Amino acid sequence: MEEVSVFARVSPEHKLAIVRALQERGHIVAMTGDGVNDAPALKQADIGVAMGVTGTDVSKEAADMVLLDDDFATIVAAVEEGRVIYDNIRKFIRYILSSNSGELSVMLIAPFVGLPLPLLPLQILWINLVTDGLPALALSLEPPERDIMRRPPHPPSESIFGRGLGVHVLWVGLLMGLVSLGVGYAYRVAGHETWQTQVFTTLTLSQMGLALAVRSERDALFRVGFLSNKALVGSVLLTFGLQLGVVYLPFLQGVFHTHPLSAVDLLVALALSTVVFWAVEGQKWISHRRRSVG
């Protein structure tokens, strides 16, 4: 099986044996067929593809997918689209859970460092609805990553949290929480009444940096292209504008219990919010170096 490329004039039993032999060697097997005798192999394969025009009803019932135009190029396009969708689902989960982990870290660690409630319930709701929602939805529109069709398939049994996603959620969330609480703690010790607003703003802007960094699991943002997903850039800018409104518009200040930040305070929040972005980008660089050395 590892040496022969073509088998001709094979029986249905041979087709089934070929599929099983490939699977036993760890391959992900796709089987295409149109006749009744193809049904056992179509059923056994990881992905059975029946012909929609010339295929029999039996083959269509046994297959996982029916190719309506009988064009094999459509299979390639479907595989690519499936990989893009799966990648974007992972990016969505990576962003949402990391952001929520950051919020949880802020709320759990604050009492241990002597801080009162760092975020009010309405502020948390604002982060979950606006800061989390808009960029996360935009991540679903992320274009295909580089060489997406050249990489081998991942094991079907692999968890959605595989390949480091679970660990990423934990350490990014913890870092985000520590940075936000750190600036809030420093401002409170210095006697600034804006300390809670500083935590709120730094956490919100950190999530915007994270949204830009998780656009690819291996390529830096500068290689992906800043404007290759205009929806995400637009959502980040819109969220930034809405956050400024919550901080500086008087009628929203009363609702969210925020205080206007000075230009210096806002720059501090902006600068610290990039820590998460650079940390994620640095992890990608380190992983790339390890793969290159390996």
N, C-alpha and C positions, 0 to 999 in steps of 0.2 A: 504493500500500500504506500510506503514511503518513496518507492522508486518508480512505480508505473504511473503514467499520466492518463492513459486512455484505456478503457475496457470496452470492447465492441461485442455486439450480439450476445449480451448477457441475459440470463433468465431472471425472473422476479426474485428467486431465492438468492441469486448472486448480488442483485442490487441491495437487498436487505443486508447481506453479509458485508458488502463494501461499506455501507453506512455504519454498521456496528463496529467494524474494524477501525474505521477512522475515529469514532467516538472513544473506543478503548485506548487510543493513542492521545487522547486529550484534545482532539479537534472539535470545533463547533461546525456541525455539518448542515448545509443547506441542500435540499433535494428538490429538483424540478421534475415534473412529469405531467402527462396528459392522459395516460391510459389506465385501464383497470389494473393491469399488472404492476403499475407503479405505486398503487395504494399502500402496500405494506412498508415500502421504503419511505414514502412520504410521511407515514404515521410515525416511523421510528426516528426520522431526522429531527434535529433541533428546530429547524424551520423547514416545513414542507410547503412548496410553492406549486400550485396547480395552474395549468393554462386556462384562461377564461374563455378563449374563443374555441380552441380545438379540444379542450379537456373534457373528459367524461364526468358525469355526476358523481361517480364513485371517487375519482381522484380529487374532486373539489371538496367532497365531504371529509376526506382523509387529511387534506392539507390544512396548514395554519393560515395560509394566505393564497388568494386567487389573483393571478396576474391578468387583468382585464384586457390588455392590449397585446399579450403574448410577446412583448419586447423585453429581452433580457437586460437592456440598459435601464429599464424601469426598476429592476431589482437593485441595481447599484444605487440609483437615486433614492430608493426607499431605505436602504441600509444607511446611507449618509444622513437622510432626514431623521431616522431613528437615533443615530448617534448624537446628532445635534440636540434632539429633544432630551435625551438622557443626560447629556452634559449640562444642559440648561436647568434641568430639574435639580441636579447636584449643586449647581451654583446658587439656585434659589434657596435650597435647604442650607447650604453653607452660610449664606448671608443672613437668613432669618434666624437660624439657631445661634449663630455667633453673636448677633445683635442682642437677642433675648438673653443669652448667657452673660453679656456685658451688663445689661440692666439688672439681672439677678445678682451679679457680683457686687454691683454698687449697693444694692439694698442689704445684702448679707454682711458685707465687710464693714459698712459704716458704723454699726454699733461697737465693733471691736476696736475702732480707732477713736471712739469718743464723739462721733458726730451724731447729731439728731437726724431725723428723717431727711435724706438727701434729695429725694424726688417725691413730689406730691402725686396723689393718684391721677389727677387730671394731666399732669405732665407725662406720666407713664403712658396714659391712654393716647396722648398726642404722639409720642414716639412710636407706639405700636401701629397707629392708624396712618400716619403721614410718613414719618421717617422710614419705617419698615416697609410700608405698603408700596409706595410709588417706585423706589429703586428696585424692589424685588420683582415687581411686575415687568419692569423694563429689562431685567436680566433674562426673562423668558424670550426676548427678541434678539439675544446675542447671536451673531453670525457664526458659521462653522469655524472651529479652531484650525490652525495650521496642521497640515498632514493628517487630517482626521481619518482619512480612508487608508492610511499607511500603517496605522497602529494595529496590533493584534486585538481580537475581541477579549473582553473581560469574562471571567468565569460566570456562568449563569447563577451559581449559588452565592456569588459575592453580595454582601450586604450593601445597601445604599450608603452606609457609613464607612465602607471599606476604603482602602488606599489613603488612610490618614484623615478622612473627613471628621470622624468623631473627635480625634485628638485636636484637630484644628479648631473645632467649635469651642473646646474647653480652654485652650491656651489663649486664643484671640479674645474670647469673652473676658477672661481674667485680666489680660493686659488692658483691654478697653476700660474695665471697671477700675483698675488701679490708677490709670492715668487720670480718669475723670475725678475719682475721689481724691487723688493726690493734689490736684489743683484746687479742689474745693476745700480740702483741709488747710492748705497754705493760706488761702484767702480768709478762712474763718479765724485762724490763729492771728492773722494780721488785723482782724477787726472789720473786715469788709462785709457789709450786709448783702453784697451780691454773690456770696459764695455759692448759694444754692442755684442761682441762675447760671453761674460759671460751670457747675457740674452738669446741669441740664444742657447747656449749649455745647460744651466739650464732648459730651456723650453723643449728642445728635450729630455733630460734625464728624466725629470719629466713624460713625456708621456710614457717612457719605464717602469717606476715604476707603472704608472696607468694601463698599459696593463697587468702586473702581478697581480695587485690587483683585477681587475674586472673579473678574471677567474671564480669566484663564487660570487653570490649575498649574501650568508650567511656564507660560510666556509672560514676560513683563508687560505692563500696560503700554509702555512706549513701543513695544514690538507689535502688540495687538492693534494699536492705533487709537488715539484718544477719541476720534470722531467716528469710528467704525460702528458704534451703536449710539446714534444720535438721541434715541429715546431715553437711554440711561443718562447721558449727559444732561438732557433737558430735565429729567426728574431730579437729578442732583441739584441743579441750579434752582429749580422750583422749590425744592425742599429747603434749600439754604435761604431763599427769599422768604418763605413762610416762617422759618425760624427767626429771622430778623424781625419779622412783623410781630411775633409773639413777644420778643424782647423789647422792642422799641415803641410799638403802638400803644398809647395809654389805655384804650378800652380793652385790649388783649392782656395788658399787664395785670389789670384787675381780675381777669378771669383765671389766668394761669399763675398769678402771684409771682411775677418776675420783676426784676429791677433792670433798668437800662445799663448796659455795659459801656464803659469808656472805650475809646479807640484802642488804647493799649490792652485793655482786658479782652476785647474781641480778637486782637491779634494774638494774644496768648492762647486763647481757645483755639484759634485757627492753627497755630503752630503745633500745639499739643495733639490736636486731632489728627495730624499726619503721622503720629508715631505708629499707629496700627497699620496704616498704609505701607510705611517703609518696612515694618516688621514682616508683613505678609510678602512683600516684594523681595525682601532679603531671604526669606525661607525658600522662595522659588529659585533664587540665584544659587543658594547652597545646594538645593536638590539637583539643579542642572550641573553644578560642578561635580557632584558625586556620581551622577550618571556618566559624565564625560570621562572621569577617572576610571570608573568601573568598566 
